[in-house]
Amino acid sequence: MSLTQAYQALKAAKLVNLSHKINENSPHFPALPSLEKKDIFTLKDGFHVQQFTVVGQYGTHIDAPNHFVEGAAWLDEIPLEDLLLPLYVIDKSEAVTTDPNYRLTKADVLEFEEANGPIQEGAFVAFRSDWHKRWPNQDAFRNLDTNGVQQTPGWAHDALEYLIHDRKVKAVGHETLDTDSGAQAAENKGALVEEYYLLEQGIYQVEVLANLDQVPATGSFISIAYPNWDHATGSPVRAVAYVPAD
């Protein structure tokens, strides 16, 4: 297939925005500052220029391996070819409805593969929880219990281990602020052990994804774009799914 044919195929696909719109009030990890935006020049000056101050891990964002791991890859060291990948969406939203701390397990991945076929090497695997529907309410998104412990879904270790080492995925993603479930983070006294493990393997993740309920389990592609930062640990992204036309 030529590049022109590939372009035409992509143009025929349905596009799904997998990113949240962000502003000063967007849900975020509470230890980090909110986005700040101000006008430097307005149209009264002849042109409109805005200044944004925002941390890398804000809104729908990518985490480079060195976000947690010393000496690991920076964002600009992620190969460009790894930013357009086959997208697999594992839907555990029903389980999350009854258990907000649900952990997606290896058994869930195997069940998914039994129904949809093996996950191909070099893919992006997303955990659909429908948590994105809580956006943009900070309280609903963090979902703290009466003891101030976050009640949110996450990845189980055996699922990540299987996807990374057996299926050799390039990246994973989820709709929440963290890789680990809220209960698991509390069990580890706030340490995000699964996030560390994931990034330690040299792959990246995209957090706070949106609209995975509009993407089929298989057959789509995800495109991830962000500024060409020099030595960044993460960045807000525009993630888009290319879904085969009906």
LUMGU-904687 format. One record per residue: z, y, x of N, C-alpha, C in turn; residue in one letter. Coordinates in steps of 0.02 Angstrom, whole numbers, plus 50000, padded with zeros to 5 digits. Atoms other than C-alpha are relative to their C-alpha. Layout:
BEGIN
ZYXZYXZYXa...
END
This chain:
BEGIN
500004994050042500005000050000500005006350044m500034993749962499555017350065500575004649979s499494995250019500775031950065499825003549935l500224996850062499735039849926500164995549940t499845004750054499935024249819500764999649988q499275000150006501795023749856500255006349965a499824993650032501935042049806499844999749926y500195000450070501015038849644500474995349961q499535004650032502175024149605500685003449989a499374996450007503705034949637499955005449946l500094994750050503005049049530499994997249929k500025003250066502785036649387500694997649977a499335002450016504625031649395500405005249961a499524995550032506005038949288500515002150053k499504997549953507185049949390500685000749966l499324999350025509055048849364500425003650052v499574996249955510205061749442500664996450008n499385003749987511635052049522500555004550028l499534995349971512545067849577500315004549947s499674995150043513825078749490499835007150022h500054992949984513555097549481500705002350022k499354998149973514935105449586500105007649996i499814993049999515875121949575500735000550022n499314998849976517585129449611500524995649965e499515003850039518425118549478499864992550000n500185007050000517655101749520500584995650024s499495004749975518845086749540499884998450074p500055001549929519225083249723500674997650025h499395002249968520505075649839500465006050008f499584994050005521995087449815500215003150066p499824997249935522355089550002499455004550027a500574996149977520645097850021499925006349958l500094993850038520235115749970499414999549952p500564999650047519115119549822499425003850031s500584996249980517365125849847500115007449985l499994992750011517245144849866499295002650002e500684997250004515695154749820500055007549988k500004992850011515365173349835499325002950017k500634996449986513905185449836500085004250063d500034995849941513495193050005499545006049987i500454994950024512025202649934499814998449928f500245001150067511445205049754499305003049993t500674997450011509775209649679499985007750003l499974992749990510365227749683499855001950072k500164998949929510175226049872499284998150016d500695002149990508435219149849499914992550006g500035007349997508855200649869500704997349987f499375003150018510215188749812500174994550050h499775005049951511185178949945500734998349984v499325002450013512735168349914500284996550062q499665003649946514005161650036500444994549968q499615005750024514755144350006500474997650055f499535003249955516315137450087500234993649967t499855006450032516515118950053500114994750054v499895005549953517205103650141499464994749990v500525005150003516055089050178500124995049945g499845005050051516965077150061500165003549934q499924996250062516685086849899499464998049951y500485002150050515865081649737499694993350019g500365006049978514585067749755499835001050074t500064998849928514625065549943499914993650039h500085005649954514185054250088500545000350053i499525000649945515465048150214499664996450058d500245003249939514855044650390500544995450027a499495004549973515735030550484500585003650036p499454996849963516715042950592500435004449956n499534996850045517515050450437500704997050008h499365003449990518875037550472500074996950070f499985004349941518395028850634499805003950062v500144996449938518515036950806499434996750039e500565002649960516915035150906499434997249960g500535002650043515885029450757499465005349988a500584995650008514245037350701500155006249959a500004993850039514105055350643499464999549946w500485000050055513105059750489499285000550025l500694999249975511585065150591499764994050039d500205006149965511585048150676499814994449952e500245004950049511215038850514499245000349999i500734999949998509385033550525499705002549934p500314997250060508245042750404499774994549952l500255005450043507545026250341500564996849959e499445002750038509285021650280500215004549942d499844995450054509275035950154499554999149939l500405002150057507975027950039500044992549998l499835007149999508565010649989499934996849931l499975003650064508404997349853500715000649972p499354998850032509805000449728500194994349953l499715005150044510874986949649500625003049967y499444997150036512124991949515500404994449967v499565005250028513574980249477500455003449948i499664996850056514294984949307500654996349984d499345002650019516164981949288500375005149956k499704994650040516444996449167500454997249945s499585002950053517134985149030500674997850028e499375002249969518424977649148500445006050017a499634994049982518924995149205500325003149938v499714997450062519225000049023500684997049986t499355003250012520644987449012500465000250060t499594999649939521224989049193499725005550044d500274994549960520985006149275500044998950075p499955001649929521474998549443499574994050019n500415006049988520144985049433499665000350069y500325000549935519494979149602499394995449993r500615004050002517694973049614500054994950056l499885005549953517804956049699499364996550021t500565004249980516664943949789499764995849942k500195004050058516704933249632499565004149953a500424995650042515994948149536499295000550029d500654999449968514594949849664499604993549991v500345006450009514194931249655499774999049928l500205000350071514164932149465499395004449988e500574995550006512984946949478499374996750029f500585003249968511834937249596499774994049959e500205005650043511864922149481499555002449943e500384997350056511174933249343499375003750022a500534995549979510024944449446499634998050064n500295002049937509574935149605500385003150059g499644997649941510184938149783499875007450014p500074993149978510494955849843499635000050067i500405000349940509174959249974500325003750058q499744996849940509584964150152499775007350002e500174992949993509634982950184500055003949936g499964996750066510104987650006500605004849996a499434995850019511285000349928500304996849938f499675003250057512564992449810500515004849971v499564995350034513445003349682500444996449950a499505002650047515004999249582500025004749940f499994996050062514765005549404500664998849964r499375000450037516435009249322500015004649939s500044994650050515895023549206500555005250009d499504994949985517245034049289499705007050000w500334993549998515955047949302500075003849934h499944996850066516215051349116500635004349995k499394995949999517915058949159499885006850032r500184993749969517065072849256499875005249946w499704996849941517445087549269500755001249994p499284999150011519265085149217500384997050060n499645002349941520335084149375500544995049982q499455004550019521805075949285499734993249978d500305006350023520715062949200499694996250058a500345003349944519775059449360500504996750047f499495003049957521345056349464500434995049963r499665004850044522245047849318500674997850029n499345001549972524025048949385500454997049946l499505002650047525395038549304500625004450003d499394995950004527155044949268500355000650066t499704999649933527635041549450499555003750049n500464996349957526175051849516499544995650040g500445004749964525205036449572499324999849965v500685000150027523315036949549499824993249973q500215006250031522645023749431499245000149994q500734999749996520825021349479499724993550029t500295006249975519635006749515499765000650072p500245000049931519025001649687499714993250019g500315006149972518274988149798500534995350027w499585005149967519144971949847499714998550069a500225001349931519054967050030499474994650003h500475005549994518134950750001499305002049976d500654997650023516734959849907499655003950056a500294996149946516464972150049499804995650059l500155004549944516544958550180499364996049986e500595003950018515244948250087499375004250001y500584995650003514064962750055499775002250070l500164997349934514154969350233499754994550048i500155005149949514104953150332499544994449976h500455005250025513224940650219499365002949972d500594996950030512044952150125499725005750042r500234994949953511914965050265499745006449966k500184993850034511884980150151500045005950048v499984993949960511584997450223500555004749977k499514995350027512805006550109500254997549933a499735001250067513895005649954500195006749970v499794993850034514405018449824500414998449939g499575000850059515595021149680500105006849967h499944994050040516065033949549500665003850010e499344997149991517855037649603500045003850066t499894996149939518585048249743500124995550061l499795004349945519105033149847499684993149996d500235007049997518485016049904500524995349971t499445004250022520195008349871500215001849929d499714998650065520935006649698500645004150009s499394996049995522375018349660500614995850013g499425004449990523605003949650500014997250071a500025002749933523004996749815500215005350052q499804994749955523185013549902500765001049998a499284999350006524955014849834500374994350035a499705005849966525354997349896500005000950076e500064998849928524795002950069500265006850021n499664993649986525825018950062499505005750012k500504994749997524295029750039499424998650047g500545001749953523225021550174499414996949961a500605002650032521435018150120499704994650045l500185005249953521235001550209499294997549990v500695002450012519604996450125499495005250021e500454994849976518805013150161499944999850075e500025000549927519295011450343499584993950020y500375006149983518624993650347499255001049991y500704998950014516974998650268499675004350055l500294995549951516665013150386500034997150070l499945003149934517245002950536499424995250013e500575004549992515774991250504499365003750016q500574996149979514585005550542499525001849943g500424998050056513885008150367500305006249968i499754994150034514045023450257500134998549927y499905000650071514615025950079499865006749966q500064994050041514265038249939500534999549945v499464999950049515755042949831499845005049943e500054995750059515875051149659499285000249972v500665000550030514195044949598500045001249925l500044998750072513635049249421499424996249970a500565002550041512545041749285499744993150019n500225006849985512495023949348499874996049936l500135003350064512495018949164499285001049977d500714998950017510695025349159499524996250047q500405003649949510105013749299500094992549989v499945007350009509704995149280500334996650060p499665003849948510554981749382499584999450063a500445000949943509044979249495499345003749987t500674997350007507314986249527499925007450014g500034992949986507755004349565500095001450075s499884997849931507845014249727500435006349998f499594994049995509105027449781499775004150059i500164995249947508655042849882500595004750008s499424995849985510035052749967499805005650047i500204994249960509775070350034500595004750011a499474995249982510905082950122499755004150058y500214995949942510765096850252500054996150065p500025003349935510405091750430500565002750044n499424997749964512175095350490500024997150071w499885002549933512585093850675500724997750005d499345003049991514065082050703500455001349940h499604999750061514705081250524500264993149982a499715006350023515845067850453499804998449929t500205001150070515165069950277499685006249972g500334994450031514235081150158499904998749925s500255000850068513935084349974499264998050002p500685002550000512305075749928499675001049932v500395000850061510935075649799499734992950002r500215007050003510725057249756499584999149937a500455001050055509275052149645499784992849997v500265006850009508795035249573499295000349973a500695001050025506965030649551500004993549960y499955005750046506955019049400499304998249975v500675001950025505395008949352499895002449928p500174997750067504535016449201499964994149952a500025005350050504675006349040499284998149984d
END
